Amino acid sequence: MDVGELLNYQPDRGAKRLRDDDDGDDPRSKKVGRDLARRLERDDGEDPSSDRKRILEKLMDDDEDTDDQEGEPVDESSVKKMILTFEKRSYKNQELRIKFPDTPGRFMETELDLNDIIQEMHVIATMPDLYHLLVELNAVHSLLGLLSHENTDIAIAVVDLLQELTDIDTLHESEEGAEVLIDSLLEGQVVALLVQNMERLDEQVKEEADGVYNTLAIIENMAEFRPGLCTEAAQQGLMQWLLKRIKAKIPFDANKLYCSEILAILLQNNDSTRELLGELDGIDVLLQQLSVFKRHNPATAEEQEMMENLFDALCSCLMLAANRDRFLRGEGLQLMNLMLREKKMSRTSALKVLDHGMIGPEGSDDCHKFVDILGLRTIFPLFMKTPKKMRKAGTVDKEHEEHVCSIIASCLRNLKAQQRTRLLSKFTENDCEKVDRLMELHFKYLEAVQLADKRIEGEKHLQQRVHQILNLRGGSVKVVRHIMREYAENIGDGKSEEFKESEQKRIMDLLENF
């Protein structure tokens, strides 16, 4: 039998999450037999023809077995049976690999069997209420153990399964089952094992690049379901791996974009992860990656999204005082100032970074340095008028004016001695035109505040009128709330389930303010 027949065999893998650039075909066209077949070709010391013949017969029978299984109902009994089969095949494969480490023909069949049962277990993702069986029967522990399997195809198959099991929509279908699964995964140090697996994957191979992408999806799903695990995940090697992957000198791809997104998620409202990034020289990594966009705009919408993710990550980091010192030493102020002058797409986000770096008493050093690098010459033209290019980039005047005014206010608060004098002198130039602009902005936003106050006062008046009439007629606010809750519960789904949920949320929000 020709080894190529093994390479070309592709049993049904079931449904899986596809990357944006996938064309709908199976993203891992070379299966478990790939690595093993290579080893068979190198094995000159044994005639494996009998093993190959037996394996080929098994592969030809797989489709018939699959057809039989599709007719079986999925219930608690069938899931238990499936998990038991998985445990047996995993143990058998491990046993033969230990016994015959240099004779792949002896354990190839068990490896194919193991991969098949992992694919079959994808059906469990459709029944989150039964997730507790994975924990009670120790299947989670066994799956985590396979993440370090010698054959990376098996490890990637497990990653695909975990990605489906932790899909955020599936997790919300059964909160109880989801909690049990996530607790078990975290207890088994899932993030550390996933990171170790990613470190050995070669992203030049499409199947392994997909494995990295799905690994990041697992982490995103768990972080969304339980935000508190971000600190633990970052400390288990994820932060270090993300920084290493982001700064790797390889062409931009979907995985680099996903890494930037995960990094921004880890840093949200979390001083522990911000401090860890600073200690790992992450500020320098972010500045180096963003420096590319100093004189060049992102080539694609995806690359622009990555740029924004990195800027968001940098802003989050600057909420920690220690990182502002690292930002200053890494010449981050100079880079942001150059971005403002170059008038590229990065200018809007550079303003936001400067705002985060200079605000509050912790930004005093940054404010003084900003004046020393002639930053006032850059910021005041932006104060006088919002550039047209910024409007085209989707930045509204309000957002632009907010960041510019905040930067100038931080300087007025923090600057001392000569630098403060230089700042104040700017307001006297050209017949105090900057004072005129300041008062223009003051009245613009004062008017907006007054309009908002009138609208709020009008709403209060209406509310008082409703209460007055209810009291006169012996009515009650409780009755109105009860009727509206009943209405919300029985509302139709309209064009979609999303419409129903959004409308119910809108009604309940109105009730809270009634």
Steps between C-alpha positions, in 0.01 A plus 500: 500500500621852414551738792333771290165326552534564873582865441198552276251339738271754673225373731214730593627760749166661578429871527759744629551874522650640182741789469399795285739400223378139482316397185277241669724198435643298785788721626709199596502288185797294618390297799653294776648257251727774365770484766473128540525432129819703480645285777396184315685620191812549709464161670732264310543242773159337483254396232183676602291373208274291722437796730426724204257251354314472832483881537374546144220251565405696812497831315276361226251388766489840677230650278264209571561537874430873478167440325394263778595750772306785339177313563563468874326754727728720711410470866674455834550128440656545156728779626623277784565222250688743277718623786576145609606412144718810491674405825563144376646615169714766666641245744561245223684754286715610792582142590611407147700819456696420816546137401596561135634858482707435184242290314218730389323221316417340836314801638375671185162326508437606861591857410243506223242349737580767757460780246165356385351496849621856562310606187190315620515686833426828319133405534527561876536872422133498395395391851667726761266357765711182483837673547506373857556149362830610347613605846352213701647237266840672498488568125610864545819384671567251219438761230740742665760224515471452123600863440858380547456192277805417285286530187402866461198394291347339810573812706340722235196270486458551877534877453224492238277308741567736792431799277153365421429402859588850623316691227354798686147453364507135607626589848210740553251227408578323828668714764525208741666268248730779386615579854587136565698473175691829545583415862642164393703652215651766726577242768693305235710807410345513153660830399852384585447180299357690205797738499747210513323342203504826299874536557570178309261566211640618166273770360654454155282187488140607445352230723721604790430870438130415528579321825653821640195698389259260670715502814462878520125454448486271806672764711270775371191290573607426857604862564162625379312250714720558805700827478673431831720231346701755297754549778557127542520447124758775455716356778492151346716611207231645275617862530858407414390290201272777368779759512740258331248423225408866441863607454591199282634613163249316284236638258176630647234229532177415683692357797691824561171691492348253747805531730457878513134454589572252780772730636257794516247278680753388762591862582146632547439620857781281634801656671663159555524424128608859428782466749603163356513644148720782623737257670528299176604815307163494332485881471804491270341220295180702452693813405715308250195349333316833487801684359428330165188716468687825561545570129282229346128428523382142559474311171169329581200535731630203702840664548326821608306299758825356632648850524200618702528195729865581570414864572223387737746268676747787538231730643403231753863458605541874559231484769779356719749761626804270464427451132500876439867506601570215257305685232710810562831310493394317185452836324129439464427873518730568207330229293149630574610857422642388164175319421308823560730683259497233228121526464445130437216278620681439829467866603160459666617214721826679580293784650320249721831351618638844589182574695540178703872558558479862617181506709515528880796571729671179379535663157712791620827370351330426170355852488842661554660276239219578255583871520875427466446308172300796362168323537318832550570585136317180403205503738382862468424488124283197579340700780409782263329275244414134442688388183282381210698176472399408854135545411544275196662239725178485700604717795225735613582855607388425855752217549784701346426810707469294817849349467669827395339700783588228751867506392518879536319485837751239625784728397344798680468287814841331497745745341724717714762771454623563145278239332188654654604843378546364147150351513332820623679706238328292232166647608626856439613441142311649201283731704400224749333289229537187714307667781225577250496135390488387863197717571337380177533140617377598848174646368457216249501235772319719755212520254506121457489453879211743536302318229562170677387650831178626340431158352557333838279759671227437242518127562473559876195722445331228294581243764355719773183549293457122459542444874252778575229347280565150640453633853176680407356184342623266773749338265844366577843507335537132591203411281648686203835326549331161523309561176815611317698199625223270380500680165878461468485128578239439230643718228542334160838439342423716193757440230749331729570380852749788538219752447293335771787507750594862424138614531459318831818663630380845389169457683666375819744793494205741474334330796809548717475877447120518542 
